[in-house]
Amino acid sequence: MTMPMIPSIVLPLLVKGLIAGIIVGAVTASIRSWVDRFFLVILLVSMMGLPIHEAITINLIVVGIASLMMALRQTSVLTQIREDWAMIIIASGLGGMLGRLLGLSLTASILIALLGIYAILVGIRLLFVKPVPARDDPAHPAWLAPVAFVGGLLAGLLSAGGKPFTVPVYNWALGHHPNRAYALGSLGVVTAIWAALTTQIAVGQFLTPKDMAIAAYEFIVITLTALLVGRYWSPKVNRWVSLIVGPLLILVGARFLWMVWGA
């Protein structure tokens, strides 16, 4: 009796997952945010109807795998910031661990509200904050630690690496060239995500087969879409996608806040 029901349960999930993966892959490739895919959390909750805690876990796995691929592809860039590795790794790792412990202890309503606030802030950032291309006068390395820690905290809390904010701070406030700022932000995400996953498993919140299966499916769809879209990337595409996605994120964030406080 149960066998005929399996396709009716799985097929809609696969179709919705395919649509979500295509959207996330296209957006992240267009705005060059390869390992900060909090967009997937939004779609897992709003489109696929998954609980927020499960959505965060799935996204942690997806971003964890993506971050390893990014590290392998950008080895030459990461070696250029070798002297800052210890500062970034320690600070973002601690942030990732604490963020995951905090995320596991919060209710679904609070997490949805925080995700809504984060989405609004990212939308505003996409619309109004642009890199300073010519700047390259780095501040004292000690200033890297608090930025990396906050980014790691966000990674553990919402599976959002915080790069829409850490990269501009490294660039604008701390004087790093945009390429170096991106590399610093990416290293922080790699460290924080894996610290968060390790922490979750260490406290007994193990990854379920369902979570890993959905994460693997989404990772494949997102990666293939991103690689295809990336072939046609240009600054103009970046600009137009940012102008479209920014307001949408603000609206989605407002909707999440209304779900929590307007109920």
Secondary structure, DSSP 8 states (H G I E B T S, - for coil): --TTHHHHHHHHHHHHHHHHHHHHHHHHHHTT-TT--HHHHHHHHHTS---HHHHHHHHHHHHHHHHHHHHHHTHHHHHTTGGGHHHHHHHHHHHHHHHHHHHHHS-HHHHHHHHHHHHHHHHHHHHH----TT------GGGHHHHHHHHHHHHHHHS---HHHHHHIIIIIT---HHHHHHHHHHHHHHHHHHHHHHHHHTT----HHHHHHHHHHHHHHHHHHHHHHTT--HHHHHHHHHHHHHHHHHHHHHHHHHHH--
